[in-house]
Amino acid sequence: MKIFNLYIIFFLSISGICFAQDTTYRSKDLEHEILTTYDTELELLSKGRKLILTKINQDSLQKAAEIADYLDARFQSTQIIPFWRSEREIISLWTRKFDFLLNTENLGPPQKEVGYHQKIVPPRDLLALELQQKAVREKTKLRAGILSSHLAEDEKQFLDLLVATWVVDKSNQKKAQDSLNTLSDRFLFEHPRSRFTQFVKQHIRFVYKPSTWSYGFDLSFAYTGISGNISQYFSDAGALAIGFDISYKHFIFYPRFTMGVANKIKKSFEHPIGVTWNKDLRVQIFIPELTAGYMLVENNFIRIAPFAGVCGVLIEPPENEKSRTNSRVKLNSDASLISGVNFDLRVGKMVNPFFFSYNEKSDWTMKFRIAFINNSYSGTNTAFSGSSMYISIGIGGIGRSMIRDE
């Protein structure tokens, strides 16, 4: 029995060794097959791109241009993209293919193509990066090729602006863009009607400014005052107000609504429809208004705007008082003139995206507002003649979008 077990172990060991050797041989065969299989088109593109860099480094610019043109033509009808647009731009600057660059349709962001995402993109061989680093080191040589050409002055300056986009120090993005903006402004000033003007505005110059439109809101506590004959019957009262600001340039539109806290009638009187409002009846004052103002002062600290418009003054008992006999009536004024001054004191930047997006020039504000109302109740007792006013203080916000300046 022991001899039989030894035979079994021996045969299993031999089989395992043979299987392992067979697996090793098959792996080597697969590895050899993979290594001997290659894509000739991709290899051609990779070597061609490397040769372009070599020729440019050797100052064989004409030869580098010929290779780039050949690769463009060779892969035009295939699924392979030989160069990114940015690569073609920096290659053309070095090889002095100015006709290609002066056709701005060849520059800027690539146009969307059907099935573009299904194409084979250029290899990551850092071609553009190496040419850009060479441009930084040898920008004088790169610009010399442009200045020595027989191009028109706006064409030379436009190409020089393209060079600047490659040689500017991008470690500080803001400083880099400010530098490009300065060069762009110079180009636009000297060549306002150039065929490159629109391209410079859209793709090189990035200047942002506050929008001519702004939007605001506030929640305020107000003190409403009543003067004239009508003050014999109604007392001054506290109020809550909610308002919105819509401004265009220096003009502001204010829709607002003020609601007075319930207050008691000071003296009994007969309502115009023949109903008596008794002393101590609780009433509320509502003031809806639509006004427009003009910004006299606007800076980083304060906005001051006088305003004028129309409003109404509605006086009526609150809901819990209307259940009483003879209380389901109200005293509603005609459309009345309202005027006053609005102050918005900026107290801090608003960064809450619930109200305004992060790219806006937005502020929290303290709002101070004083308004005078010449209210009238036509067809009623002349005892109701008089006027109203309110002073409010509250907190709100102002948002002004940042837009591209073109």
Phi, psi and omega per residue, in radians:
M1 nan -0.675 3.123
K2 -1.152 -0.677 3.125
I3 -1.096 -0.684 3.132
F4 -1.087 -0.753 3.134
N5 -1.121 -0.645 3.107
L6 -1.111 -0.690 3.096
Y7 -1.078 -0.715 -3.129
I8 -1.104 -0.790 3.140
I9 -1.106 -0.696 -3.139
F10 -1.081 -0.834 -3.112
F11 -1.165 -0.651 3.093
L12 -1.131 -0.666 3.117
S13 -1.135 -0.769 3.132
I14 -1.087 -0.738 -3.126
S15 -1.116 -0.729 3.135
G16 -1.086 -0.724 -3.140
I17 -1.128 -0.743 -3.133
C18 -1.122 -0.713 3.138
F19 -1.132 -0.737 3.129
A20 -1.105 -0.702 3.134
Q21 -1.160 -0.669 -3.137
D22 -1.143 -0.717 3.127
T23 -1.115 -0.713 3.128
T24 -1.093 -0.769 -3.133
Y25 -1.128 -0.718 -3.133
R26 -1.167 -0.659 3.098
S27 -1.092 -0.721 3.123
K28 -1.146 -0.653 3.109
D29 -1.121 -0.747 3.116
L30 -1.133 -0.719 3.118
E31 -1.076 -0.730 3.129
H32 -1.136 -0.702 -3.140
E33 -1.120 -0.710 3.136
I34 -1.161 -0.773 -3.100
L35 -1.164 -0.495 -3.111
T36 -1.596 0.015 3.107
T37 -1.858 2.242 3.128
Y38 -2.583 2.801 3.126
D39 -1.658 1.912 -3.050
T40 -1.114 -0.610 -3.129
E41 -1.163 -0.796 3.128
L42 -1.165 -0.626 3.092
E43 -1.151 -0.696 3.107
L44 -1.081 -0.777 -3.133
L45 -1.117 -0.805 -3.114
S46 -1.057 -0.805 -3.139
K47 -1.195 -0.619 3.125
G48 -1.123 -0.740 3.116
R49 -1.125 -0.713 3.107
K50 -1.146 -0.628 -3.134
L51 -1.206 -0.605 3.074
I52 -1.027 -0.829 -3.141
L53 -1.082 -0.735 3.133
T54 -1.076 -0.815 -3.101
K55 -1.143 -0.673 3.103
I56 -1.138 -0.732 3.100
N57 -1.108 -0.476 3.112
Q58 -1.579 0.076 -3.085
D59 1.109 0.380 3.029
S60 -1.568 1.201 -2.984
L61 -1.193 -0.655 3.132
Q62 -1.116 -0.720 3.133
K63 -1.151 -0.727 3.114
A64 -1.078 -0.680 3.122
A65 -1.144 -0.707 3.128
E66 -1.110 -0.695 3.138
I67 -1.157 -0.749 3.129
A68 -1.101 -0.749 3.109
D69 -1.111 -0.688 3.140
Y70 -1.102 -0.772 -3.134
L71 -1.154 -0.635 3.073
D72 -1.064 -0.827 -3.122
A73 -1.208 -0.675 -3.065
R74 -1.100 -0.643 -3.050
F75 -1.899 0.240 -3.082
Q76 -1.068 -0.699 -3.069
S77 -1.757 0.285 -3.130
T78 -1.917 -3.125 3.094
Q79 -1.560 0.135 -3.103
I80 -1.756 2.314 3.062
I81 -1.732 1.987 -3.063
P82 -1.277 -0.584 -3.092
F83 -2.491 2.523 2.887
W84 -1.294 2.773 -3.119
R85 -1.060 -0.697 3.127
S86 -1.118 -0.624 3.104
E87 -1.158 -0.738 -3.131
R88 -1.129 -0.583 3.132
E89 -1.152 -0.873 -3.086
I90 -1.227 -0.580 3.063
I91 -1.118 -0.758 -3.124
S92 -1.160 -0.606 3.072
L93 -1.112 -0.741 -3.123
W94 -1.277 -0.673 -3.089
T95 -1.524 0.014 3.087
R96 1.071 0.649 3.024
K97 -1.509 1.228 -2.997
F98 -1.211 -0.525 3.126
D99 -1.060 -0.660 3.109
F100 -1.133 -0.741 -3.091
L101 -1.287 -0.542 -3.108
L102 -1.338 -0.175 2.979
N103 -1.618 1.686 -2.983
T104 -1.129 -0.229 3.071
E105 -1.150 -0.369 3.113
N106 -1.439 -0.098 -3.072
L107 -1.957 -3.139 3.097
G108 1.331 -2.987 -3.109
P109 -1.095 2.522 -3.140
P110 -1.169 2.533 3.082
Q111 -1.269 2.565 3.114
K112 -1.224 2.308 3.139
E113 -2.123 2.625 3.110
V114 -1.175 2.214 3.126
G115 1.282 0.289 -3.103
Y116 -1.017 -0.678 -3.106
H117 -1.224 -0.206 -3.138
Q118 -1.671 0.008 -3.118
K119 -1.523 2.835 3.103
I120 -1.526 2.095 -3.048
V121 -1.478 2.849 3.135
P122 -1.044 2.627 3.137
P123 -1.180 2.707 3.133
R124 -1.501 1.260 -3.116
D125 -1.828 0.152 3.076
L126 1.067 0.529 -3.138
L127 -1.023 -0.897 -3.097
A128 -1.118 -0.673 -3.124
L129 -1.118 -0.737 -3.131
E130 -1.196 -0.672 3.099
L131 -1.205 -0.586 3.091
Q132 -1.184 -0.735 3.101
Q133 -1.126 -0.623 3.069
K134 -1.164 -0.660 3.116
A135 -1.104 -0.694 3.115
V136 -1.109 -0.729 -3.123
R137 -1.255 -0.603 -2.998
E138 -2.191 0.728 -3.092
K139 -1.121 -0.515 3.100
T140 -1.096 -0.754 3.119
K141 -1.151 -0.708 -3.125
L142 -1.116 -0.724 -3.137
R143 -1.317 -0.478 3.131
A144 -1.081 -0.638 3.110
G145 -1.101 -0.584 3.127
I146 -1.303 -0.817 -3.094
L147 -1.136 -0.524 -3.119
S148 -1.469 -0.057 -3.138
S149 -1.359 2.980 -3.140
H150 -1.755 0.556 -3.124
L151 -1.414 2.855 3.064
A152 -1.191 2.823 -3.043
E153 -1.109 -0.724 3.136
D154 -1.185 -0.533 3.094
E155 -1.194 -0.745 3.100
K156 -1.083 -0.775 -3.099
Q157 -1.187 -0.609 3.092
F158 -1.143 -0.775 3.113
L159 -1.132 -0.650 3.095
D160 -1.128 -0.578 3.079
L161 -1.184 -0.645 3.058
L162 -1.108 -0.717 3.097
V163 -1.047 -0.730 -3.127
A164 -1.043 -0.594 3.130
T165 -1.156 -0.378 -3.138
W166 -1.640 -0.505 -3.033
V167 -1.747 -0.155 -3.136
V168 -1.142 2.543 -3.132
D169 -1.335 1.904 -3.065
K170 -1.625 0.162 3.076
S171 -1.166 -0.499 3.027
N172 -2.046 1.714 -3.013
Q173 -1.047 -0.726 -3.114
K174 -1.141 -0.793 3.134
K175 -1.112 -0.701 3.123
A176 -1.085 -0.805 -3.123
Q177 -1.190 -0.631 3.081
D178 -1.060 -0.685 3.112
S179 -1.116 -0.776 3.120
L180 -1.154 -0.624 3.119
N181 -1.126 -0.674 3.124
T182 -1.114 -0.793 3.109
L183 -1.132 -0.678 3.130
S184 -1.133 -0.754 3.124
D185 -1.083 -0.655 3.106
R186 -1.122 -0.761 3.123
F187 -1.095 -0.796 -3.100
L188 -1.160 -0.565 3.113
F189 -1.244 -0.744 -3.084
E190 -1.401 -0.457 -3.102
H191 -2.338 1.150 -3.059
P192 -1.146 -0.400 -3.107
R193 -1.920 0.306 3.140
S194 -1.179 2.676 3.091
R195 -1.250 -0.152 3.122
F196 -1.700 -0.049 -3.061
T197 -0.982 -0.844 -3.082
Q198 -1.144 -0.667 3.124
F199 -1.115 -0.747 3.139
V200 -1.080 -0.737 -3.133
K201 -1.146 -0.670 -3.024
Q202 -1.484 -0.569 -2.943
H203 -2.120 -0.208 -3.110
I204 -2.069 -0.831 -3.113
R205 -1.487 2.086 3.098
F206 -2.165 1.642 3.115
V207 -2.118 2.272 -3.137
Y208 -1.963 2.543 3.142
K209 -2.450 2.783 3.108
P210 -1.135 2.487 3.096
S211 -1.127 2.734 3.058
T212 -1.301 -0.228 3.110
W213 -1.814 2.499 2.994
S214 -2.485 2.777 -3.088
Y215 -2.367 2.476 -3.117
G216 -2.517 2.970 3.106
F217 -2.670 2.833 3.060
D218 -2.796 2.707 3.009
L219 -2.189 2.129 -2.963
S220 -2.292 2.747 2.954
F221 -1.827 2.354 -3.048
A222 -2.230 2.712 3.007
Y223 -2.020 2.081 -3.126
T224 -1.772 2.318 3.139
G225 -2.079 2.542 -3.129
I226 -2.173 2.323 -3.132
S227 -2.290 2.906 -3.113
G228 1.561 -2.906 -3.087
N229 -1.038 -0.587 -3.079
I230 -1.144 -0.347 -3.139
S231 -1.224 -0.192 3.064
Q232 -1.189 -0.432 -3.017
Y233 -1.891 -0.494 -3.063
F234 -2.160 2.465 -3.117
S235 -1.668 2.814 2.973
D236 -1.102 2.726 -3.082
A237 -2.683 2.762 3.003
G238 -1.362 2.828 -3.107
A239 -2.691 2.801 3.009
L240 -1.979 2.490 -3.101
A241 -2.340 2.485 3.000
I242 -2.197 2.348 -3.060
G243 -2.527 2.841 3.121
F244 -2.310 2.617 3.091
D245 -2.077 2.306 2.981
I246 -2.252 1.984 -3.068
S247 -2.094 2.545 3.042
Y248 -2.282 2.003 -3.046
K249 0.966 -2.029 -3.094
H250 -1.727 0.049 -3.094
F251 -1.797 2.432 -3.106
I252 -2.228 2.421 3.065
F253 -1.969 2.218 -3.068
Y254 -2.048 1.760 2.871
P255 -1.551 2.243 -3.057
R256 -2.506 2.786 3.078
F257 -2.505 2.175 3.138
T258 -2.018 2.318 -3.130
M259 -2.168 2.063 -3.114
G260 -1.360 2.585 3.045
V261 -1.241 2.498 -3.091
A262 -0.969 2.322 -3.104
N263 -2.371 2.745 -3.089
K264 -1.582 2.540 3.059
I265 -1.200 2.394 -3.084
K266 -1.430 -0.486 -3.022
K267 -2.644 2.366 -3.135
S268 -1.134 2.543 3.085
F269 -2.727 2.856 -3.132
E270 -1.610 2.208 3.111
H271 -1.176 2.620 -3.103
P272 -0.940 -0.452 -3.122
I273 -1.600 0.191 3.060
G274 1.656 0.193 3.121
V275 -1.795 2.436 -3.130
T276 -1.608 2.278 2.996
W277 -1.753 2.022 -3.047
N278 -1.401 2.723 3.063
K279 -0.999 2.530 -3.135
D280 1.294 0.050 3.000
L281 -1.147 2.304 -3.121
R282 -1.424 2.336 3.126
V283 -2.360 2.825 3.077
Q284 -2.177 2.678 3.106
I285 -1.986 2.263 3.099
F286 -2.070 2.322 -3.132
I287 -2.265 1.617 2.975
P288 -1.441 2.457 -3.096
E289 -2.538 2.633 3.006
L290 -2.263 1.983 -3.093
T291 -2.314 2.810 3.081
A292 -2.267 2.463 -3.121
G293 -2.290 2.985 3.104
Y294 -2.202 2.242 -3.079
M295 -1.328 1.884 3.075
L296 -1.419 -0.639 -3.115
V297 -2.338 2.293 3.020
E298 -2.599 2.050 3.068
N299 -2.547 -2.874 -3.099
N300 -1.318 -0.038 -3.079
F301 -2.047 -0.630 -3.004
I302 -2.668 2.670 2.964
R303 -2.198 2.270 3.129
I304 -2.158 2.187 -3.097
A305 -2.505 2.019 2.942
P306 -1.247 2.649 -3.076
F307 -2.532 2.868 3.079
A308 -2.731 2.720 3.141
G309 3.051 -2.665 -3.125
V310 -2.134 2.701 3.093
C311 -2.689 3.081 3.018
G312 -2.249 2.728 3.065
V313 -2.186 1.922 -3.103
L314 -1.923 2.228 3.105
I315 -2.112 2.188 3.126
E316 -2.737 2.760 3.093
P317 -1.211 2.650 3.047
P318 -1.207 2.960 -3.044
E319 -0.996 -0.719 -3.090
N320 -1.228 -0.255 3.099
E321 -1.634 -0.392 -3.057
K322 -1.195 -0.310 3.128
S323 -1.247 -0.287 3.109
R324 -1.279 2.721 3.134
T325 -1.075 2.410 3.056
N326 1.163 0.311 -3.107
S327 -1.881 -0.067 -3.129
R328 -1.482 0.970 3.094
V329 -2.394 2.901 -3.132
K330 -2.536 2.793 3.117
L331 -1.990 1.886 -3.018
N332 -2.030 2.152 -3.098
S333 -1.344 2.894 2.951
D334 -1.250 3.007 2.995
A335 -1.043 2.148 -3.007
S336 -2.052 2.664 3.108
L337 -1.369 2.332 3.071
I338 -2.248 2.456 3.124
S339 -2.612 2.751 -3.137
G340 3.033 -2.792 -3.113
V341 -2.338 2.443 3.130
N342 -2.035 2.312 3.093
F343 -2.123 2.207 3.042
D344 -2.033 1.963 3.132
L345 -1.715 2.050 -3.121
R346 -1.295 2.242 -3.076
V347 -2.122 -0.030 3.117
G348 2.880 2.731 -3.124
K349 -1.276 2.408 3.089
M350 -1.686 2.143 -3.133
V351 -2.143 0.171 3.136
N352 -1.380 1.986 -3.078
P353 -1.220 -0.160 3.077
F354 -1.114 -0.538 -3.130
F355 -1.744 -0.867 -3.096
F356 -2.473 2.602 -3.118
S357 -1.266 2.872 -3.014
Y358 -1.170 -0.382 -3.060
N359 -1.586 0.364 -3.124
E360 -1.868 2.663 3.046
K361 -1.538 1.546 -2.995
S362 -2.106 2.585 -3.089
D363 -2.451 2.552 2.841
W364 -1.346 2.551 -3.086
T365 -2.379 2.667 2.883
M366 -1.751 2.168 -3.082
K367 -1.852 2.215 3.025
F368 -2.041 2.333 -3.050
R369 -2.559 2.339 3.062
I370 -2.246 2.307 -3.076
A371 -2.414 2.542 3.109
F372 -2.089 2.345 -3.058
I373 -2.145 2.214 3.071
N374 -1.717 1.322 -3.042
N375 -1.436 2.616 3.126
S376 -2.476 2.656 3.138
Y377 -2.193 1.492 -3.067
S378 -1.144 2.535 3.134
G379 1.347 0.108 -3.132
T380 -1.958 -3.137 3.130
N381 -1.095 2.376 3.136
T382 -1.117 -0.186 3.101
A383 -1.133 -0.329 -3.125
F384 -1.525 0.118 3.109
S385 -1.194 2.636 -3.128
G386 2.656 -2.814 -3.120
S387 -2.558 2.943 3.130
S388 -2.319 2.850 3.042
M389 -2.711 2.834 3.001
Y390 -2.553 2.646 3.014
I391 -2.155 2.239 -3.094
S392 -2.247 2.641 3.030
I393 -2.415 2.357 -3.094
G394 -2.810 -3.059 3.122
I395 -2.156 2.524 -3.128
G396 -2.807 -2.765 -3.131
G397 -2.616 2.713 3.098
I398 -2.251 2.238 3.103
G399 -2.109 2.279 3.092
R400 -2.288 2.036 -3.088
S401 -1.143 2.607 3.008
M402 -1.659 2.195 -3.093
I403 -2.113 2.768 3.127
R404 -1.230 2.269 3.124
D405 -1.615 1.981 3.118
E406 -2.065 nan nan
